[in-house]
Amino acid sequence: MRVISGTRKGFRLDSVKGSSIRPTADGTKESMFNVLPDITGASVLDLYAGTGNLGIEALSRGAAKAVFVEKDPRAVRVLRGNLGKTRLSAQAEVIQTPIAGFFLRAARYTEKFDLILADPPYRSEAACEILRLVGRHNLLKKDGWFVLEHSTRKELSRIPTLCLKTSKKRGDSQVSFFTHGA
């Protein structure tokens, strides 16, 4: 796992050994960022952050700041190490909590995000749940993007506040791109 573009291109990121954390593959990550508009200066929310692969990629590509949400303490230690290794700690906030706990306190974020990234566990209903939570809590800026990586085997619910713009499939992975609903 490495940073594939931007100011930190080529940095190898550490992972959690023997963990069920499944980092986004480089090819999937590249196709994901190729769909997005320029993220220079963006504020990013990385949900199910794991070791920080997606949020660190966004920072390397010019995002101004990123908030990482991850519940696994081992992953959080590795995430903090990856931020230190890439010298991006000053632009990052790491919150160790389950996703539901984050959304219970989401009202404290008065600033909305330009980009929300989520890569929940594939073998659960987490993709549908995170779609509902992002749609309900209005943390996305009006012209922002929500990017959800999920299994091609999971049918996503329709959320009136979010509009599916496009999807990209790669093997068993699908990346769905949403903006505000019409």
Buried (B, 14 or more C-beta within 10 A) or exposed (E): BBBBBBEBEEBEBBBBEEBEBBBBBBEBBEBBBEBBEEBEEBBBBBBBBBBBBBBBBBBBBBBBBBBBBBBBEBBBBBBBBBBEBBEBBEBBEBBBBEBEEBBEEBEEBEEBBBBBBBBBBBEEEBBBBBBBBBBEBEBBBEEBBBBBBBBEEBEBEEBEBBBBEEBBEBEEBBBBBBBBEE
